[in-house]
Amino acid sequence: MLIRYFAAARAAAGTDTETLPLDAPITRHQVEALLVRAHHQPPPGQPPLAQVLARSSFLLDGVACPDPATVLTDMSVLDVLPPFSGG
């Protein structure tokens, strides 16, 4: 699956995008846990990705994905959108 990071999420992950190969469908919550483990050390001066994910909204294939139990597949695109403009 493709993960796209925006704003503070991009800074915390240290990348704009990454591909996460999935052998089977998993939940958004499980994807978040994998991302936190993969990016456990933020770039200098940036917050931990776990902290950013906790405040973020998500789009799954361009549609709001508020439920962490939503199932994602290898073909999914997940956008991570932290609060903008202090919101």
A tleap script that builds the chain and sets N, CA, C and O, in Angstrom:
source leaprc.protein.ff14SB
mol = sequence {
  NMET LEU ILE ARG TYR PHE ALA ALA ALA ARG
  ALA ALA ALA GLY THR ASP THR GLU THR LEU
  PRO LEU ASP ALA PRO ILE THR ARG HIE GLN
  VAL GLU ALA LEU LEU VAL ARG ALA HIE HIE
  GLN PRO PRO PRO GLY GLN PRO PRO LEU ALA
  GLN VAL LEU ALA ARG SER SER PHE LEU LEU
  ASP GLY VAL ALA CYS PRO ASP PRO ALA THR
  VAL LEU THR ASP MET SER VAL LEU ASP VAL
  LEU PRO PRO PHE SER GLY CGLY
}
set mol.1.N position { 0.833 -1.169 0.000 }
set mol.1.CA position { 0.000 0.000 0.000 }
set mol.1.C position { 0.881 1.237 0.000 }
set mol.1.O position { 2.044 1.186 0.401 }
set mol.2.N position { 0.329 2.327 -0.444 }
set mol.2.CA position { 1.066 3.587 -0.498 }
set mol.2.C position { 0.636 4.470 0.663 }
set mol.2.O position { -0.556 4.686 0.880 }
set mol.3.N position { 1.609 4.979 1.406 }
set mol.3.CA position { 1.363 5.930 2.480 }
set mol.3.C position { 1.886 7.284 2.003 }
set mol.3.O position { 3.030 7.389 1.561 }
set mol.4.N position { 1.046 8.319 2.093 }
set mol.4.CA position { 1.476 9.672 1.732 }
set mol.4.C position { 1.367 10.544 2.974 }
set mol.4.O position { 0.317 10.625 3.611 }
set mol.5.N position { 2.476 11.194 3.299 }
set mol.5.CA position { 2.551 12.044 4.486 }
set mol.5.C position { 2.483 13.509 4.085 }
set mol.5.O position { 3.044 13.906 3.064 }
set mol.6.N position { 1.796 14.309 4.890 }
set mol.6.CA position { 1.681 15.736 4.639 }
set mol.6.C position { 2.118 16.512 5.869 }
set mol.6.O position { 1.934 16.056 6.997 }
set mol.7.N position { 2.702 17.692 5.648 }
set mol.7.CA position { 3.058 18.656 6.688 }
set mol.7.C position { 3.853 18.005 7.825 }
set mol.7.O position { 4.899 17.406 7.576 }
set mol.8.N position { 3.370 18.114 9.069 }
set mol.8.CA position { 4.105 17.603 10.229 }
set mol.8.C position { 4.311 16.090 10.164 }
set mol.8.O position { 5.294 15.583 10.704 }
set mol.9.N position { 3.412 15.369 9.519 }
set mol.9.CA position { 3.595 13.918 9.371 }
set mol.9.C position { 4.798 13.639 8.472 }
set mol.9.O position { 5.581 12.726 8.738 }
set mol.10.N position { 4.939 14.421 7.419 }
set mol.10.CA position { 6.098 14.281 6.524 }
set mol.10.C position { 7.381 14.556 7.303 }
set mol.10.O position { 8.361 13.824 7.163 }
set mol.11.N position { 7.380 15.592 8.111 }
set mol.11.CA position { 8.566 15.928 8.890 }
set mol.11.C position { 8.902 14.825 9.900 }
set mol.11.O position { 10.069 14.469 10.059 }
set mol.12.N position { 7.902 14.291 10.574 }
set mol.12.CA position { 8.124 13.252 11.586 }
set mol.12.C position { 8.580 11.935 10.975 }
set mol.12.O position { 9.395 11.224 11.563 }
set mol.13.N position { 8.055 11.606 9.787 }
set mol.13.CA position { 8.438 10.363 9.115 }
set mol.13.C position { 9.754 10.514 8.356 }
set mol.13.O position { 10.447 9.533 8.089 }
set mol.14.N position { 10.086 11.759 8.014 }
set mol.14.CA position { 11.302 11.992 7.252 }
set mol.14.C position { 11.184 11.640 5.788 }
set mol.14.O position { 12.193 11.450 5.109 }
set mol.15.N position { 9.945 11.550 5.286 }
set mol.15.CA position { 9.710 11.198 3.886 }
set mol.15.C position { 8.329 11.687 3.458 }
set mol.15.O position { 7.447 11.891 4.292 }
set mol.16.N position { 8.151 11.872 2.150 }
set mol.16.CA position { 6.850 12.256 1.598 }
set mol.16.C position { 5.928 11.054 1.440 }
set mol.16.O position { 4.730 11.125 1.716 }
set mol.17.N position { 6.512 9.953 0.990 }
set mol.17.CA position { 5.733 8.747 0.709 }
set mol.17.C position { 6.555 7.512 1.065 }
set mol.17.O position { 7.783 7.553 1.152 }
set mol.18.N position { 5.846 6.437 1.264 }
set mol.18.CA position { 6.511 5.140 1.394 }
set mol.18.C position { 5.531 4.051 0.999 }
set mol.18.O position { 4.314 4.222 1.071 }
set mol.19.N position { 6.085 2.945 0.586 }
set mol.19.CA position { 5.285 1.784 0.221 }
set mol.19.C position { 5.393 0.761 1.336 }
set mol.19.O position { 6.486 0.432 1.798 }
set mol.20.N position { 4.246 0.269 1.756 }
set mol.20.CA position { 4.180 -0.733 2.809 }
set mol.20.C position { 3.599 -2.000 2.189 }
set mol.20.O position { 2.396 -2.062 1.938 }
set mol.21.N position { 4.431 -3.013 1.937 }
set mol.21.CA position { 3.900 -4.241 1.349 }
set mol.21.C position { 3.034 -4.999 2.364 }
set mol.21.O position { 3.435 -5.210 3.508 }
set mol.22.N position { 1.862 -5.396 1.928 }
set mol.22.CA position { 0.947 -6.139 2.790 }
set mol.22.C position { 0.672 -7.504 2.170 }
set mol.22.O position { 0.355 -7.608 0.985 }
set mol.23.N position { 0.797 -8.537 2.975 }
set mol.23.CA position { 0.489 -9.892 2.513 }
set mol.23.C position { -0.989 -10.207 2.656 }
set mol.23.O position { -1.515 -11.087 1.974 }
set mol.24.N position { -1.655 -9.483 3.546 }
set mol.24.CA position { -3.082 -9.704 3.812 }
set mol.24.C position { -3.686 -8.377 4.250 }
set mol.24.O position { -2.963 -7.488 4.701 }
set mol.25.N position { -4.982 -8.233 4.126 }
set mol.25.CA position { -5.631 -7.006 4.608 }
set mol.25.C position { -5.396 -6.814 6.105 }
set mol.25.O position { -5.402 -7.776 6.873 }
set mol.26.N position { -5.190 -5.557 6.510 }
set mol.26.CA position { -5.028 -5.220 7.926 }
set mol.26.C position { -5.784 -3.922 8.205 }
set mol.26.O position { -6.185 -3.218 7.278 }
set mol.27.N position { -5.973 -3.617 9.469 }
set mol.27.CA position { -6.714 -2.412 9.829 }
set mol.27.C position { -5.817 -1.176 9.776 }
set mol.27.O position { -4.590 -1.276 9.784 }
set mol.28.N position { -6.452 -0.029 9.723 }
set mol.28.CA position { -5.699 1.219 9.759 }
set mol.28.C position { -4.892 1.311 11.049 }
set mol.28.O position { -3.751 1.773 11.039 }
set mol.29.N position { -5.475 0.877 12.148 }
set mol.29.CA position { -4.773 0.882 13.432 }
set mol.29.C position { -3.491 0.048 13.351 }
set mol.29.O position { -2.450 0.468 13.855 }
set mol.30.N position { -3.558 -1.117 12.728 }
set mol.30.CA position { -2.379 -1.971 12.583 }
set mol.30.C position { -1.328 -1.305 11.690 }
set mol.30.O position { -0.130 -1.417 11.950 }
set mol.31.N position { -1.776 -0.615 10.641 }
set mol.31.CA position { -0.845 0.112 9.779 }
set mol.31.C position { -0.147 1.199 10.587 }
set mol.31.O position { 1.067 1.368 10.475 }
set mol.32.N position { -0.899 1.935 11.397 }
set mol.32.CA position { -0.301 2.971 12.232 }
set mol.32.C position { 0.780 2.379 13.140 }
set mol.32.O position { 1.851 2.965 13.295 }
set mol.33.N position { 0.502 1.230 13.735 }
set mol.33.CA position { 1.485 0.585 14.615 }
set mol.33.C position { 2.750 0.215 13.837 }
set mol.33.O position { 3.859 0.387 14.342 }
set mol.34.N position { 2.592 -0.285 12.624 }
set mol.34.CA position { 3.753 -0.609 11.789 }
set mol.34.C position { 4.562 0.638 11.460 }
set mol.34.O position { 5.793 0.604 11.472 }
set mol.35.N position { 3.880 1.730 11.170 }
set mol.35.CA position { 4.571 2.978 10.834 }
set mol.35.C position { 5.323 3.534 12.039 }
set mol.35.O position { 6.440 4.034 11.902 }
set mol.36.N position { 4.715 3.447 13.214 }
set mol.36.CA position { 5.382 3.926 14.431 }
set mol.36.C position { 6.653 3.120 14.683 }
set mol.36.O position { 7.684 3.686 15.044 }
set mol.37.N position { 6.584 1.807 14.496 }
set mol.37.CA position { 7.784 0.975 14.677 }
set mol.37.C position { 8.848 1.302 13.627 }
set mol.37.O position { 10.039 1.334 13.935 }
set mol.38.N position { 8.421 1.540 12.407 }
set mol.38.CA position { 9.377 1.825 11.325 }
set mol.38.C position { 10.041 3.190 11.492 }
set mol.38.O position { 11.177 3.389 11.062 }
set mol.39.N position { 9.328 4.128 12.118 }
set mol.39.CA position { 9.829 5.491 12.283 }
set mol.39.C position { 9.913 5.856 13.764 }
set mol.39.O position { 9.450 6.918 14.181 }
set mol.40.N position { 10.506 4.968 14.544 }
set mol.40.CA position { 10.563 5.180 15.992 }
set mol.40.C position { 11.481 6.334 16.388 }
set mol.40.O position { 11.330 6.895 17.473 }
set mol.41.N position { 12.418 6.691 15.535 }
set mol.41.CA position { 13.338 7.795 15.831 }
set mol.41.C position { 13.074 8.931 14.842 }
set mol.41.O position { 13.431 8.817 13.670 }
set mol.42.N position { 12.455 10.028 15.297 }
set mol.42.CA position { 12.163 11.122 14.368 }
set mol.42.C position { 13.435 11.863 13.969 }
set mol.42.O position { 14.437 11.809 14.682 }
set mol.43.N position { 13.397 12.550 12.837 }
set mol.43.CA position { 14.527 13.409 12.491 }
set mol.43.C position { 14.737 14.454 13.588 }
set mol.43.O position { 13.790 14.797 14.295 }
set mol.44.N position { 15.948 14.959 13.740 }
set mol.44.CA position { 16.222 15.954 14.777 }
set mol.44.C position { 15.253 17.139 14.707 }
set mol.44.O position { 14.987 17.691 13.639 }
set mol.45.N position { 14.742 17.506 15.871 }
set mol.45.CA position { 13.847 18.649 15.968 }
set mol.45.C position { 12.404 18.375 15.602 }
set mol.45.O position { 11.586 19.295 15.600 }
set mol.46.N position { 12.071 17.134 15.293 }
set mol.46.CA position { 10.710 16.786 14.896 }
set mol.46.C position { 10.040 15.951 15.985 }
set mol.46.O position { 10.718 15.249 16.734 }
set mol.47.N position { 8.705 16.025 16.077 }
set mol.47.CA position { 7.999 15.193 17.060 }
set mol.47.C position { 7.979 13.733 16.602 }
set mol.47.O position { 8.128 13.457 15.412 }
set mol.48.N position { 7.798 12.813 17.522 }
set mol.48.CA position { 7.673 11.403 17.143 }
set mol.48.C position { 6.445 11.190 16.243 }
set mol.48.O position { 5.416 11.844 16.416 }
set mol.49.N position { 6.570 10.285 15.302 }
set mol.49.CA position { 5.459 10.013 14.395 }
set mol.49.C position { 4.224 9.559 15.166 }
set mol.49.O position { 3.107 9.907 14.786 }
set mol.50.N position { 4.396 8.796 16.231 }
set mol.50.CA position { 3.242 8.346 17.028 }
set mol.50.C position { 2.429 9.529 17.530 }
set mol.50.O position { 1.199 9.485 17.523 }
set mol.51.N position { 3.104 10.578 17.962 }
set mol.51.CA position { 2.428 11.775 18.460 }
set mol.51.C position { 1.659 12.466 17.331 }
set mol.51.O position { 0.543 12.941 17.541 }
set mol.52.N position { 2.245 12.523 16.152 }
set mol.52.CA position { 1.585 13.156 15.004 }
set mol.52.C position { 0.384 12.322 14.548 }
set mol.52.O position { -0.677 12.870 14.252 }
set mol.53.N position { 0.551 11.011 14.492 }
set mol.53.CA position { -0.556 10.146 14.051 }
set mol.53.C position { -1.752 10.264 14.982 }
set mol.53.O position { -2.896 10.213 14.531 }
set mol.54.N position { -1.501 10.419 16.271 }
set mol.54.CA position { -2.594 10.521 17.245 }
set mol.54.C position { -3.477 11.741 17.000 }
set mol.54.O position { -4.651 11.739 17.370 }
set mol.55.N position { -2.922 12.780 16.379 }
set mol.55.CA position { -3.679 14.006 16.116 }
set mol.55.C position { -4.159 14.102 14.670 }
set mol.55.O position { -4.868 15.045 14.320 }
set mol.56.N position { -3.787 13.154 13.837 }
set mol.56.CA position { -4.028 13.260 12.398 }
set mol.56.C position { -5.390 12.738 11.965 }
set mol.56.O position { -6.040 11.951 12.652 }
set mol.57.N position { -5.788 13.217 10.791 }
set mol.57.CA position { -6.924 12.660 10.058 }
set mol.57.C position { -6.340 11.821 8.939 }
set mol.57.O position { -5.182 11.982 8.556 }
set mol.58.N position { -7.173 10.914 8.417 }
set mol.58.CA position { -6.692 10.008 7.379 }
set mol.58.C position { -7.677 9.984 6.216 }
set mol.58.O position { -8.892 10.064 6.402 }
set mol.59.N position { -7.129 9.874 5.030 }
set mol.59.CA position { -7.927 9.624 3.829 }
set mol.59.C position { -7.521 8.261 3.301 }
set mol.59.O position { -6.333 7.964 3.176 }
set mol.60.N position { -8.504 7.438 2.992 }
set mol.60.CA position { -8.257 6.139 2.380 }
set mol.60.C position { -8.790 6.204 0.967 }
set mol.60.O position { -9.996 6.324 0.750 }
set mol.61.N position { -7.887 6.125 0.009 }
set mol.61.CA position { -8.257 6.230 -1.402 }
set mol.61.C position { -9.071 7.495 -1.665 }
set mol.61.O position { -10.027 7.481 -2.440 }
set mol.62.N position { -8.677 8.593 -1.007 }
set mol.62.CA position { -9.305 9.887 -1.239 }
set mol.62.C position { -10.565 10.158 -0.443 }
set mol.62.O position { -11.182 11.210 -0.615 }
set mol.63.N position { -10.969 9.232 0.430 }
set mol.63.CA position { -12.195 9.375 1.216 }
set mol.63.C position { -11.829 9.364 2.700 }
set mol.63.O position { -10.965 8.595 3.120 }
set mol.64.N position { -12.484 10.214 3.494 }
set mol.64.CA position { -12.217 10.265 4.929 }
set mol.64.C position { -12.292 8.874 5.550 }
set mol.64.O position { -13.180 8.079 5.242 }
set mol.65.N position { -11.341 8.608 6.428 }
set mol.65.CA position { -11.245 7.300 7.078 }
set mol.65.C position { -11.085 7.506 8.582 }
set mol.65.O position { -9.984 7.363 9.112 }
set mol.66.N position { -12.185 7.846 9.279 }
set mol.66.CA position { -12.080 8.130 10.709 }
set mol.66.C position { -11.989 6.886 11.601 }
set mol.66.O position { -11.575 6.988 12.755 }
set mol.67.N position { -12.365 5.733 11.087 }
set mol.67.CA position { -12.430 4.517 11.906 }
set mol.67.C position { -11.117 3.734 11.830 }
set mol.67.O position { -10.758 3.244 10.759 }
set mol.68.N position { -10.394 3.608 12.948 }
set mol.68.CA position { -9.134 2.860 12.927 }
set mol.68.C position { -9.316 1.369 12.645 }
set mol.68.O position { -8.337 0.675 12.371 }
set mol.69.N position { -10.544 0.866 12.705 }
set mol.69.CA position { -10.802 -0.542 12.397 }
set mol.69.C position { -11.032 -0.782 10.907 }
set mol.69.O position { -11.249 -1.921 10.494 }
set mol.70.N position { -10.988 0.274 10.095 }
set mol.70.CA position { -11.169 0.134 8.656 }
set mol.70.C position { -10.079 -0.763 8.088 }
set mol.70.O position { -8.908 -0.637 8.447 }
set mol.71.N position { -10.471 -1.662 7.207 }
set mol.71.CA position { -9.529 -2.616 6.611 }
set mol.71.C position { -8.883 -2.004 5.366 }
set mol.71.O position { -9.557 -1.421 4.517 }
set mol.72.N position { -7.571 -2.152 5.283 }
set mol.72.CA position { -6.788 -1.670 4.154 }
set mol.72.C position { -6.142 -2.860 3.450 }
set mol.72.O position { -5.882 -3.897 4.061 }
set mol.73.N position { -5.891 -2.693 2.166 }
set mol.73.CA position { -5.270 -3.755 1.380 }
set mol.73.C position { -3.983 -3.246 0.747 }
set mol.73.O position { -3.635 -2.072 0.880 }
set mol.74.N position { -3.296 -4.120 0.073 }
set mol.74.CA position { -2.048 -3.775 -0.591 }
set mol.74.C position { -2.245 -2.691 -1.655 }
set mol.74.O position { -1.300 -1.972 -1.980 }
set mol.75.N position { -3.443 -2.567 -2.193 }
set mol.75.CA position { -3.725 -1.584 -3.249 }
set mol.75.C position { -4.215 -0.249 -2.688 }
set mol.75.O position { -4.477 0.673 -3.459 }
set mol.76.N position { -4.345 -0.124 -1.375 }
set mol.76.CA position { -4.851 1.095 -0.750 }
set mol.76.C position { -3.835 2.231 -0.816 }
set mol.76.O position { -2.626 2.010 -0.890 }
set mol.77.N position { -4.365 3.454 -0.786 }
set mol.77.CA position { -3.553 4.664 -0.623 }
set mol.77.C position { -4.063 5.355 0.637 }
set mol.77.O position { -5.235 5.722 0.726 }
set mol.78.N position { -3.177 5.526 1.598 }
set mol.78.CA position { -3.535 6.152 2.871 }
set mol.78.C position { -2.798 7.477 2.997 }
set mol.78.O position { -1.567 7.516 2.996 }
set mol.79.N position { -3.562 8.569 3.107 }
set mol.79.CA position { -2.986 9.893 3.313 }
set mol.79.C position { -3.047 10.231 4.793 }
set mol.79.O position { -4.081 10.045 5.435 }
set mol.80.N position { -1.950 10.723 5.333 }
set mol.80.CA position { -1.867 11.120 6.731 }
set mol.80.C position { -1.858 12.644 6.768 }
set mol.80.O position { -0.921 13.280 6.287 }
set mol.81.N position { -2.916 13.226 7.349 }
set mol.81.CA position { -3.121 14.664 7.360 }
set mol.81.C position { -3.149 15.194 8.783 }
set mol.81.O position { -4.179 15.116 9.452 }
set mol.82.N position { -2.031 15.732 9.256 }
set mol.82.CA position { -2.038 16.317 10.593 }
set mol.82.C position { -2.841 17.615 10.588 }
set mol.82.O position { -3.145 18.150 9.522 }
set mol.83.N position { -3.188 18.126 11.771 }
set mol.83.CA position { -3.904 19.402 11.811 }
set mol.83.C position { -3.074 20.493 11.140 }
set mol.83.O position { -1.857 20.565 11.312 }
set mol.84.N position { -3.753 21.331 10.380 }
set mol.84.CA position { -3.086 22.432 9.689 }
set mol.84.C position { -3.416 23.729 10.401 }
set mol.84.O position { -4.477 23.849 11.013 }
set mol.85.N position { -2.543 24.674 10.330 }
set mol.85.CA position { -2.754 26.017 10.878 }
set mol.85.C position { -3.148 25.984 12.344 }
set mol.85.O position { -3.996 26.758 12.789 }
set mol.86.N position { -2.527 25.084 13.085 }
set mol.86.CA position { -2.775 25.010 14.519 }
set mol.86.C position { -4.084 24.376 14.901 }
set mol.86.O position { -4.447 24.384 16.077 }
set mol.87.N position { -4.838 23.802 13.904 }
set mol.87.CA position { -6.154 23.247 14.207 }
set mol.87.C position { -6.162 21.882 14.760 }
set mol.87.O position { -7.228 21.338 15.044 }
savepdb mol mol.pdb
quit
